[in-house]
């Protein structure tokens, strides 16, 4: 199983990161690996693993996927088009005018580009597909309805950009750290403001209704307003 996972992730990671993650998995430290992975990487791993193997897995192995895996399996059976790569790519992707010569929203199957000044910096920004996936999961976790992503995504992204502090030119994981710090700050603001008052640092108020699905049509327009 470990080798299967790494074969899938190899297309999304530079060799150094791939080796680090494989070493951690080999040592049985899977719980430490997931927080260090990009949301786009875990999304790609799940989608590609299901595409290649889920249909042939025995029932006992499918049971090991946990509650989220079982829910995904049920969604795939009941609403296969809504959880397809094409649909999710449209809902949570972003434009790629340099890489794709198009402003169509899309998730790309590429590894992070190196950081250089000039044109290549634009490529790095366009290969960062994690924001919308992370914000949508965060909103669902905290009970926000899907329509609020239209307002949450720009605010959270601006806050994330304020937090980016790279230690060296190749420290692109600084973006991941900034995103996770923003998410944790947002969680804390909701806890501190359960009645819906404005949270510190300009964070949005807490929600009222429970978010029923991250796949609603409202999330499509939210994706288009995201930063990188």
C-alpha positions in Angstrom: 0.0 0.0 0.0 2.8 2.4 0.9 4.4 2.0 -2.5 1.1 2.5 -4.2 0.6 5.7 -2.4 4.1 7.0 -3.2 3.7 6.0 -6.9 0.7 8.3 -7.1 2.2 11.1 -5.1 5.5 11.0 -7.2 3.7 13.0 -9.9 2.9 15.8 -7.5 6.1 16.2 -5.5 9.7 17.1 -6.0 12.0 14.1 -5.2 13.2 15.5 -1.9 9.7 15.8 -0.4 8.7 12.4 -1.9 11.7 10.8 -0.1 10.9 12.5 3.2 7.3 11.4 3.1 8.1 7.8 2.1 10.7 7.6 5.0 8.0 8.8 7.5 5.5 6.3 6.1 8.0 3.5 6.3 8.7 4.4 9.9 5.0 4.2 10.7 4.6 8.0 11.2 1.6 8.5 8.9 -0.1 10.8 11.3 2.8 13.2 11.0 2.8 13.2 7.2 -0.8 14.4 6.5 -0.4 17.9 8.1 2.7 18.5 6.0 1.0 17.7 2.8 -0.7 20.2 0.6 -4.5 20.0 0.3 -4.1 19.7 -3.4 -1.8 16.6 -2.9 -4.2 14.8 -0.5 -7.1 15.6 -2.9 -5.1 14.2 -5.9 -4.1 11.2 -3.9 -7.7 10.4 -2.9 -9.1 11.0 -6.4 -6.4 9.0 -8.2 -6.4 6.1 -5.7 -10.2 5.8 -6.0 -9.9 6.0 -9.8 -7.3 3.2 -10.0 -8.2 0.9 -7.1 -11.4 1.7 -5.2 -13.6 -0.4 -7.5 -11.4 -3.5 -6.9 -10.8 -3.2 -3.1 -12.4 -5.8 -0.9 -15.1 -4.6 1.6 -12.8 -5.1 4.6 -10.2 -2.7 3.2 -12.8 -0.1 2.3 -14.0 -0.3 5.9 -10.6 1.0 7.0 -11.1 4.3 5.1 -13.1 5.6 8.1 -16.2 7.7 8.2 -15.0 10.2 5.6 -14.1 7.5 3.2 -17.4 5.8 3.6 -19.2 9.0 3.0 -17.2 9.6 -0.1 -18.0 6.1 -1.4 -21.7 6.8 -0.8 -21.5 10.2 -2.6 -19.7 8.5 -5.5 -22.5 6.0 -5.8 -25.4 8.4 -5.4 -23.9 11.5 -7.1 -21.1 10.3 -9.3 -21.1 13.4 -11.6 -21.0 15.8 -8.7 -17.8 14.3 -7.1 -16.0 13.7 -10.4 -12.6 15.3 -11.0 -14.1 17.5 -13.8 -16.9 18.9 -11.5 -14.6 19.4 -8.5 -12.0 21.0 -10.8 -14.6 23.5 -12.0 -15.8 24.2 -8.4 -12.5 24.6 -6.6 -10.0 25.3 -9.4 -8.5 28.6 -10.4 -7.5 30.2 -13.7 -4.1 29.4 -15.2 -3.4 32.0 -17.9 0.3 31.3 -18.0 0.3 27.5 -17.7 -2.9 26.7 -19.6 -3.4 29.9 -21.7 -6.9 30.0 -20.3 -9.0 31.6 -17.6 -11.1 28.5 -17.1 -11.2 27.3 -13.5 -9.2 24.1 -13.2 -7.1 22.0 -10.8 -3.8 20.9 -12.4 -1.9 17.6 -11.9 1.5 19.2 -11.6 4.2 19.4 -8.9 5.1 22.8 -7.4 7.3 24.9 -9.7 10.6 26.3 -8.3 10.7 29.9 -7.1 12.5 32.4 -9.4 12.0 36.0 -10.1 10.0 37.1 -13.2 7.9 34.8 -15.3 8.7 31.6 -13.3 7.2 33.2 -10.2 3.9 33.4 -12.0 4.2 29.6 -12.7 4.7 29.0 -9.0 1.6 31.0 -8.1 -0.5 29.2 -10.8 0.5 25.7 -9.6 -0.7 26.5 -6.1 -4.1 24.8 -6.1 -4.7 24.3 -2.4 -6.5 27.4 -1.2 -10.0 26.8 -2.3 -9.8 23.1 -1.2 -8.6 24.1 2.2 -11.0 27.0 2.7 -14.0 24.9 1.7 -13.0 22.1 4.1 -12.5 24.7 6.9 -15.9 26.2 6.3 -17.6 22.8 6.3 -15.8 21.9 9.5 -17.0 25.1 11.2 -20.5 24.9 10.0 -20.6 27.7 7.4 -23.1 27.4 4.6 -21.5 27.1 1.1 -22.7 30.5 0.0 -20.5 32.2 2.5 -17.4 31.0 0.7 -17.9 34.0 -1.7 -17.0 36.2 1.3 -14.8 34.0 3.3 -12.3 33.0 0.5 -11.1 36.6 -0.3 -10.8 37.5 3.4 -9.0 34.4 4.4 -6.7 34.6 1.4 -5.7 38.2 2.2 -5.0 37.2 5.8 -2.9 34.2 4.6 -0.8 36.5 2.3 -0.1 38.8 5.3 1.3 35.8 7.2 3.7 34.4 4.5 7.2 34.6 5.9 9.7 32.5 3.8 13.1 31.7 5.3 14.8 31.3 1.9 13.8 31.6 -1.8 12.9 28.0 -2.2 10.7 27.9 1.0 7.4 27.6 -0.9 6.1 25.6 2.1 5.8 29.1 3.8 2.6 29.4 1.9 1.3 26.2 3.4 2.3 27.3 6.9 0.6 30.7 6.4 -2.6 29.0 5.2 -2.7 26.6 8.1 -2.0 29.4 10.6 -4.8 31.4 9.1 -7.1 28.4 9.4 -6.2 28.0 13.0 -6.7 31.7 13.7 -10.1 31.4 12.1 -11.1 28.4 14.3 -10.0 30.3 17.4 -12.0 33.4 16.3 -15.2 31.2 15.9 -14.6 29.7 19.4 -14.2 33.2 20.9 -17.2 34.6 19.1 -19.9 32.0 19.2 -22.7 34.6 18.9 -21.4 35.8 15.6 -19.6 39.0 16.5 -16.7 40.0 14.3 -13.6 38.1 15.1 -10.2 39.6 15.7 -8.1 40.7 12.8 -11.2 41.3 10.7 -12.2 37.7 10.6 -15.8 37.0 9.5 -18.6 36.3 12.0 -19.5 32.8 13.1 -22.2 31.0 11.0 -25.7 30.1 11.8 -26.9 27.2 9.6 -24.9 24.0 9.1 -23.2 23.7 5.7 -24.9 20.8 3.9 -22.4 20.2 1.2 -19.1 21.6 -0.1 -20.3 20.7 -3.6 -23.1 23.2 -3.9 -23.3 25.5 -6.9 -22.4 28.5 -4.7 -18.9 27.1 -4.3 -18.3 27.5 -8.0 -18.5 31.3 -7.8 -16.4 31.3 -4.6 -13.6 29.6 -6.4 -13.3 32.4 -9.0 -12.7 35.0 -6.3 -9.8 33.1 -4.6 -6.3 34.4 -4.5 -3.2 32.1 -4.7 
